Amino acid sequence: MTLESKELDEQSKLPYSWKQTLQDVDLVIPVPAGTKSKQIRVEISRKKLVVALNNEAPIISGELHKDIIVDDSTWTLDSQKEIQVHLEKKNQMEWWACVIEGHPKVDTTKIQPENSKLSDLDGETRAMVEKMMFDQNQKAMGKPTSDDLKKMEMLKKFQAQHPEMDVTKY
């Protein structure tokens, strides 16, 4: 059994399925058809998650892999057959290896992040990415990068201020 198929096998045995982005973790927990929301007990805290039906043993109960933002985390009952839990990560710059500590882990080095849109980025990061994209395109066309253009502009200003100097000699 390969490591990848072992990982898939371990994940399939969990009482839930899950996926994640850098910002959040979403769980889907199957429940008997016809389940009503009043039959469900969900406790979401910064470090712990409990999901149970009525007074039965919890389906999930344990310490979360990392801290979450409780006020931005929610749960819903979908089509009376599955509970969907949305957990907003506190640190939105890391992948989780598992949802609950002690549960099987996934290899986070194999996660393929979804492409981000420039509009999703904050102003400073967006400006840096746009500059990098411009420079990459300029290089691909054999043209000067933004730094090269800045240096050329500074040299032109210097030449205009000091016409007596011949910069071609240096």
N, C-alpha and C positions, 0 to 999 in steps of 0.2 A: 504494500500500500504506500503510495507516494505521500509526501508531507502534505501536499495540497489536498489530496483525496481524504487523508486522515483528518485534516482541518474541517473539510466540508462535512464529513461524517459526524465529527464532534458537534459542530454547529447545528446539524439537523436533529440531534437528540435533545436540544434545549427546548423548554416549553414555550419558546417564543422565537420569532425571527427578528433580525434587526439590520439596520443600515445606518450609515453616518455620513455627514459632511464635516468639514472643519468646524462648523458652527453648532451642529446639533446631532442628536442620536434619536432615531425613531424605532420603536418596537411595535410588533404586531403579535398579540397574544390570542390564540383561538380559544373561544369559550363555547359551551353548548348553545345550539340554535335556540332563539327565543329568550336568551338572557336579557334581563332588564337592568338598567343602570343602578336601581336601588339594591340590586343583589350583589353589586360590586363594591369592594373596598380597595381604594388606591391611596397609598401614602407616599408622597414625594417630598423628600427633604434634601438638603444640600449634599448629603453623603449616602443616603439610603433610599431604596425603592421597595415597596411592598405592594403586591397585586394579589387579591384574594377574592373568592366568591363566597358570599354569606359567611358562615362560620367554619368553612372548610379550611384545610391547611393551605397556606399561601401558594399560589402558582409561582410567584417570584418573591423572594425576600432576601435582601442582602445589601452589603455595602457597595455603592457605585464605584466604578473604576477610578473616576475623577470627580471633582466637585461640579455641581450644576448651578444654574441660576433658577431658583425655585419659582419666582414670580413669572418667569417666561416659559415654564414647563407645564404641560397640560396632558389630560387624557380624555378620550372619547370612546363611546361604544358605537361601533359601526355595524349596521345591518343586523343588530342583535346576535352577532356571531363572532365578533372579534373586538378586543380592546386595543386601541391605538394609544401609545404613550409617546409623547414628544418631550425630550429632555434638551434643554438649551445648555450647551457647555459653558463653563465659566472661562476656561482657557480655550479660545477659539483658534488656536494655532497648532493644535496637536490632534493626532488620531488616537482613538481608544483601541486597545488590544482586546477588550471585552467590555460588557456592560456591567456585570456583577463580578466582584472579586471572587476568585475561586472557580469561576466558570471557564470553559475552554477559551483560549486566546486565539486571535487571528494574527497573522504576520502583517504588521502595519507597513512594512517596507514594500509590500506588493500592492498597496492601495493606489488606484489610479484616480487622482482627484478630478472632479469635473472642471471644465474650463470656466474661468471667471469672466464676467463682463466688466469692462472698464468702469461702467456706471456703478458697480458694486464696491469699488475701491474708494478709500478716503482720498481727499485732494492731493496730499503729498505723495502717496503711493501711486496714484493715477498719473501725476506729472512725471514721476520717475519711470514708470512703465512706458508712457508715451515717448519719452526721450529715448529709452532703450530701443523701442520699435523704430523710431525715426532713424537712429544711428545704424540699426541693423539693415534697414532698407537702403540707406545711403551707402553703406559698405558693399551691399550686394550689387549696387549700380556703379561701384567704383568712384563714388563721390565722397567728399569730406564729411566727417561726422560733425555733430553739434560742437564738440570740443575743438575740432580742427577749424571749424568756421569761426568760433570765438577767438582762437589764436590768430587767424588770418585778419580778423577785424581789428584786433589790438595792434598788430603789426602795421596795418594801414594807417591807423590813428597815429602811431609813433612816427611813421614816415611823413605824415602830413605836418606834424609838430616839429620835425627835424629834417627839413628838405636837404640840409647840407650833408647829411650822412647817407652814404650809399650802403644799404643793408645787403646788397648782393655780394659784397666783399666778405661777409662774415659767415 
